[in-house]
Amino acid sequence: MKPFGRRAEPLRPPAELPLTVPEPAPPPVAPDTPSSRISDAVTRLRERVIARVDPVVAADLSPAVLRMQIGALVHEVASRERIEISAREQESVAEELAYDMMGYGPLEPLLQDETISDIMVNGPDNVFVERRGLVQRVEVRFRGAEQVNAIAQKMASAVGRRVDESSPLVDCRLPDGSRVNAVFPPIALDGCSISIRKFAKKKIDFERMIEFGSISRQVARILEIVARCRLNFVVSGGTGSGKTTLMNAMSRMIDHNERIVTIEDAAELQLQQPHVVRLETRPPNLEGKGEISARDLIKNALRMRPDRIIVGEVRGAEAFDMLQAMNTGHDGSFCTIHANNPRDAVTRIENMVQMGLANLPLRAIRTQIAGAVDLIIQIQRMRDGGRRLLAISEICGLEGDVITMNDVFTFEYQGEDSGGRLMGRWVTPAIRPGFYDRLAYFGLGEAWMHALQEN
């Protein structure tokens, strides 16, 4: 039989391939512009000055003396090396080097600006700040991702914590009390992210909150009575809504003879009382050991003979221990949680208790809440940037399996003025609360009712 189709041709050796490839085109050369020459000169000047600085001596100098000596050194090096940059640029280099050595680099001017409440770094070229409740981008640049990483590590190491690729999340605080959260690559995809909640240099009390429009004088009087009568309360609100500020203002009403234990992830409460024990959680080490959680600290606080226990933020199973503390004679204790309204706050407390005690019946949890918490205070940052107290709600008790609540105050929106600022008023049904006996015990029952009836 003849083969089907064409006869297969014998294999032939492949053609010889050239050993070389065409030479690639040279990379484009950046044009020699005045701005590029200045940038190169500044970089060279910075490197020369850093090489001349003795870090041991610099560490012993005051910021003012260091700044003066670096300025003189920058001028000397620029003259000797014939680096042609203006006096203003020399001053800028000196200031930048001083900030790098004694502070936190480009962030230092932002930290010193009292009009800024939050600083958010999203990589080396994207820095945002919050001023008067409104977020805006600022023209602050880092030299590169390495500088952002170094600043985050410097902040963490100052309080004995670390942040790097193996431990990419950290909560810490600055020496002035500002709270810091840093997220390191590879978790942060666009470079190290740093979020700073600044420590307020000026103490914010009820009077200043009234000036800001956060509360009315009538509401302030009620909050003062709440703190003085040792009612248990929860401050609820979103991120940056002013929960800690409100807690600090209310804590000023606490008697100076009381022993207070505070528990926080990063200490930021500013209590004025002399008898305060401040406790701070600790993350696990590289081996996953040594963690001290908020739950551990609350349990230990119960053995420290506290009159009040204050938890900066309840976010997990420690909610059950907080309820236990409130139910076992530690009246006047309070904490914060993240929730959108008082009813959601109660639901969140239930969910957090179930995180640690999944087998505990829901009715038992609600019984604990109704017996432990007297008030939910809701605060919110509104669209005009202002923080306002939206509601004070009393937890009355249980009806069947439902926690009943009454509003003491609610904020009633009325529109906005010509400048875009929201307007409203605080309204109250002026009813007698279920904890009136406690108010009367402290001699403030009539004061409470009088405050509700004020116009």
Secondary structure, DSSP 8 states (H G I E B T S, - for coil): ---SSS------------SS-------------HHHHHHHHHHHHHHHHHHH--HHHHHTS-HHHHHHHHHHHHHHHHHHHT----HHHHHHHHHHHHHHHHS-GGGHHHHH-TTEEEEEEESTT-EEEEETTEEEEE----S-HHHHHHHHHHHHHTTT---SSSS-EEEEE-TTS-EEEEE-TTTSTTS-EEEEE---SS---HHHHHHHTSS-HHHHHHHHHHHHTT--EEEEE-TTSSHHHHHHHHHTTS-TTS-EEEEESS-------SSEEEEE-B---TTS---B-HHHHHHHHTTS--SEEEES---STHHHHHHHHHHTT-TT-EEEEE-SSHHHHHHHHHHHHHHH-TTS-HHHHHHHHHHH--EEEEEEE-TTS-EEEEEEEEEEEEETTEEEEEEEEEEEEEEE-TTS-EEEEEE------TTHHHHHHTT-HHHHHHHHH--
